[in-house]
Each structure stands twice: as C-alpha cells, then as structure tokens.
Amino acid sequence: MGKLTLIGAGNSCDLMTLRGLGRLKKADIILYDRLIDIAILENVSGSKINVGKIPYGNRHNQKYINQLIRKYLLMDFNVVRLKSGDVSIFSRASEEIETGRDCGAVIEIVPGVTTASAFSAKIKAVLTKRDVSSGVVFITGHKSRGNIDDKYNWRALVELGMTIAVYMGVKNMKYIAERLIEHGLPNDTPVVVGEDLENAGERILFDNLLSFYSNFDEYDISFPAVVFIGEALRSTETPLECTTDIGCLSEPFFA
C-alpha cells in the first residue's frame, strides 16, 4: 500500500542530504512544510502539495495532513513528507508514521540537519564544552493553543547546567526566560537568538539572560526563531566576525 518517506530537509537547500535528495526525486507525491527552502523542489517531478502550518493559524492542521498521507498511500503512491530541520525533533512525525503503519505502507525516515545544529554552525558556536556544558536540552516553547504550561521542571533545567535550545518559543520566550531566572540561572548567562534563518529577514541577536528578558518586547522577535541559552555560548563569535551575508542585530552583552 504505497511507501511513506519522511525526509528532514534542514533549513536551506545546501543542507539537504544526498539520501534525502535521491528519495525526493523518486516521489510521486511530495507533502512539504512551509519552512523548507523551496529551491529543494526545483527539478523534482513529483506532485507538490504545500501542507505548511502557520503558527497559531488555521491553514492546515495535522489531521488534514494525515488524511492526505492516507489518501495517497491507499492509491499505492510513493509519498514523501518533506519537513524542515530533522524529522525526529518537534515535527509530529510519530502521528504520520502511525498513519503510514495503519495503511500497511513501507516507511522510511531520512534524517536532516536540525535547526540547532545549522544555527550553531553559522555562528561558530559550540553547544557542549568540557567542564562547562555536558549536554544539550531541546525544549519546545509552544503548547496547545499557544500557552506554555508549568509542567517543565524549571529548577531541574537550571541545575543540569546544560545548553538549552528552545524551538517554537517566540510567543512564550519571555515567560521561559523569567522562569529560568526565578529558578537560579545567572543573569549574565549568554543568550543567542536566530530569527528567520537563511531567509531575507534573518537576524541574529547576542545578549545575556536578564537583558534579554528585560528588552524582549523591544527586540520584536518574530517567527520562526531558535534560542540558545547557556554558558557554552560564551566563546561564540561576536557579530563583527559572524559570517552571515545578512548580518547580526547587536553587539553581545557577554564577554
């Protein structure tokens, strides 16, 4: 009953893996996300359907996407679900895999470069560092209906001493910063924000935690953005050394 391939496309066409590109070229149907680099779809013959979601909007919901997957698998098509970043991180892939299994389809997952990896490479940052940060914690700042709940153990996040990477957190980022400060994360902890990466609206912000919290509204950060918080970032390049073509928003507040 068809084949379902979930492909992580990274956040720019040149970060697409060779395996992913090969599978994409064999697809009958391509269901692609709003945030992918559209250049990836050039010279690809499969039928292309934009199933991108808009943050807190009503364009397409997951139920609709699952219905499309089911429809085309039952028609014995080779279906590619093309996602920005990596399939395994905050992409709701489990629901789509379950849909494929229910149809009796062959399922393949092709990993991609997650946004945190692409962003850290862009600013030449490390997310782990010996004797400073022994790991990375990925959290989502987005919850159902746009409200982040209090189920996170904020104290545990602080006490782990690891770099925190916040995905989909723009709407609730000030709240997240406030909770981290309340639970003991030092005010001068480095914060780096990547907004609309690899696009014309790209901005990169260097700050410390307290200033970031205090000036968040003034910064007017928009979707999509990823936020790094942690001591491992203290050696990150300054904006003048940042190699983006578009540039960086501000001087860093951390040394």
N, C-alpha and C positions, 0 to 999 in steps of 0.2 A: 504493500500500500504506500508507494512513494518513499522518498527519502527526505529527511529533515536535517539540514546542516546549519548549526548556529555558529556564526563567524564573528570574532572580535576584530573590528576594523581600525583600532587605535583612534587617534584624533586627527590624523592627516593621512593623505593617500600614500605618502612615502613611508609610513609606519605599518602599512598593511603587510602581513606575512606572505611569502610566496605560496604557502599551502592555501591560505585563505583566498588569494587571487585565483589560484587554479580551480578551487571549488566553485568560486563565484562564476567563472566563465562557463561552467557546465550546468548552471542552474536554469530551470525552466521559469521559475517564479522567484523574484527577489523582493522580500518584505524588508524595507530599510528604515532606519531610525532618522529622526530629524537632525541629529548632531553629527552624522557621518560627513566626511569630506566627499561632496558629490562627484568629484573628479574620479573617484574609485569606480563609478558606474559607467565611465566612458569606455567604449569598445566592448561592452558586455551585452550579449544578445538576449538574455532572459527578460521576461516582462517585469517591469519595475513598479512597485506599489509603495508609496510613502505611507508608513503607518506611525509616523513620529508623533510623540505626545508633547503637549505644551504644558509646562509647569502650572498646576492649578487651573488648567483649562479643560475644554471638553472635546478636543479634536478627535482623538482615538483613545479608547480605553483598552485595558488588557483583554477583556472578554472579547472584544471585536477582533483583536489580533489573533487570539486563539481560534476564533471561528474561521478566520481566513486560512490559518495553518491547516485546520481540519479539512476545510473545503478542498484545498489543492492537493493535500496528501491523499484524500479519498479518490481523487481523479488520477492518482498514480504519477503525480508530477515530482520532479526534483526541486524541493523548496529550500531556499536559503533565507535564513533570518539574519540580517546584517545589522550588527549592533556597534555603536561607538565604544571605544575602550576595550575592555575584556569581558567576555561572556559571563565569567563566574562572579563578577563583583557588581552588586546592585543593579542587575539587569532584568530581574524577574524571569531568568532563564528556566528556573525549575518548573514554572507553570507551563511553559512552552514545550519543555521536554516531556512533561506528563501528557500533554495533548498529543504529541507525536507517538508516545507509547500506547495511548488509548486507540490510536489509528493503526497500530501494528507496523509503524514505519521504521525503517532503518534510521538511526540517529547518530550524527557525528558532531563533535564540538571542536572548533578550531580556535585556539586561544589568540588573544590580541594584546597589544600594549595598553595597559590600563593608564588612565589619565595621570595618576600619581607618579608613575614611572616616567611618562613623557614630560611632565612638568618639571620633575626634579632634574632630569637630564638637561632641559632647556636652560635652567638657572644654575646648572653645575652644582647642585646640592646633593648632600648625602642624607638619607633618612635614618640610617643606623650608623653608629660610631662607637668604637670600643671605649668602654668606661664612661660613656655619655648616654647612649640610647641603644638598648639591646634588641629593639624590635619596633615594629610599626603597627598601630591600631587603626583600622579603617572603620569609620562610623558614618552613618547617614544622618544628615540634618533634616531629612524630610520624613514626615509621618503622614498617615492618612488624614485627609482634609487639611493638610498643611500645618498641623500642630504637633510639635515635638513633645513627647511625653516625658515623664520623670522616671522612666524605667531604667535609664542609664545609671550605672553606679559611678557617679562623678568622682567620688573620692578614690575609687579604685583606678580610674583613668589617670588621675593625677599621680597616685602612688606608684603606678607601674613605671613611670619615668620614661615612657616610650614616645616616639613621634606620633602625633595624632594627625591623620589625614581625614578631612571632612568633605564628603561628597554631598551634593544636592542640599547645601546648608544655607544658602543665601538668606532665605526668609527668616531662619531661626538662628543665624550665626551670632547675633548679639547676645541672645539668650545663652547659647553654648559658651561663649567667652565669659559671660557673667558667672555661670555655674562653675567653670574651671577656676576662676579667680576666688570665688567663695570657698572652694574646697582646697585651696592652698597652692595652686600653680603660681609661681612667682610672676610678679607684674612685668618683669623685663624679659619673660620668655619670648623668643623670636616667633613671629608670625609672618608667613609669606602667602599671598593670595594670587592665584592665576585666574583671570576672568576672560572668558570667550577666547580661549587659547587657539592659536593657529588661524584666527579669523581677523577681519579688519578692525574689529572692536577690542582686540587684545589689550589688556592692561595687566601689569604685574606690580603688586604692592608689597613693600617690605615694612614691617612695623614691629612693635612689641605688644604684648597681650593687653596691657592696660590702655595704651594709646589706641589700639585697635578697637577695644570696647568703647572707649570714650568718644572716638571720632567716627564710629561705624556709619552713622546716618549721613555724615558729611561725605564719606567716601562714595556713597551711592553705587555700591557694587550690584551688578545685575547678573542674571542667569546667562549661561552656566558658569560656575566657578568652583574651583577646588581650593581648599585652605589647609596649609600645613602649620602645625603648632609644635614646637619642641626645641630643646637645646642643641640637637644635632645640626640645626639650621644656622647656628651662629657663624659658621665659616662660609656661608653662602655668599656668592659674588655680589658686589654692590651693583646698583643699576647701571653705572657707567661701564661696567665690564660685561653686563648682560648681553648676550649675542642675538637677541631677538631683532628682527627687522623693524619692529613697530615701536619698541622702547618700553621703558619701565616708568611707573607712575611717580614714585617718590624715593628719596634717599632712605636708607634703612635707619631705624632708630636703635638697632642693636649693633654692638661692636664685634 
